[in-house]
Amino acid sequence: MLGWFHRLMPRAELFFPLFERHAATVTAAAESLRRMLDDGAPVAQHCRDVVRHEEEADHITRDVLIAVRSTFITPFDRGDIKDLISAMDDAIDAMQKTAKAVILFELTVFEPDMRAMADAIVQCSRLMTRAMPLLANIGQHAGQLNEICLQLSQIEGHGDDIYDRGLKILYERSKGGDPMEFARGKEIYDYLEQVVDRFDDVSNQIQAVVIEHA
């Protein structure tokens, strides 16, 4: 009877494929966002791609949260699971907001430092994707996970430098010209910086899990 009961309960192992699927979806969205910032790119199509990936990520997040409530034994603390998937989802939510802002402000030409920040977002998403399978055996992979988190933090710091430089260039060029050029550009830089910051939040959540379970 007990064996039959356990077979009905969702397995703890299901969380790791969900984490990996979500991370892959985040990376796909990051790559679409980066392509969106190429001059002459089909901006509207890439925006739709980002939105589609964000909707897919929402479904995966929902599945994780349902599993947290229905799984008898989770691989690590339920609160950590919810915080991690929420941080991952916040990253792709911020990408969607960035893509929609590009459409709202009707931008079709982008600053080199905007593309540099989008490159940083792609790098962060790929690092996060590398980290997810390692969570299945935290003790064995603690060193690799800590290294990935360090790289994410370094990229976030570099992203701040790109943001500052990009705003300075934008301001200098817009002095005496159209103030709306600076306002529109600053909005996009702000959104891009928020995406990078969300990956730093993911890094913090991964480190919290490592510290507790390594």
Summary of the structure (lengths in Angstrom):
residues: 214
radius of gyration: 19.3
end to end distance: 34.6
largest distance: 79.3
contacts: 721
relative contact order: 0.15
helix: 86%
strand: 0%
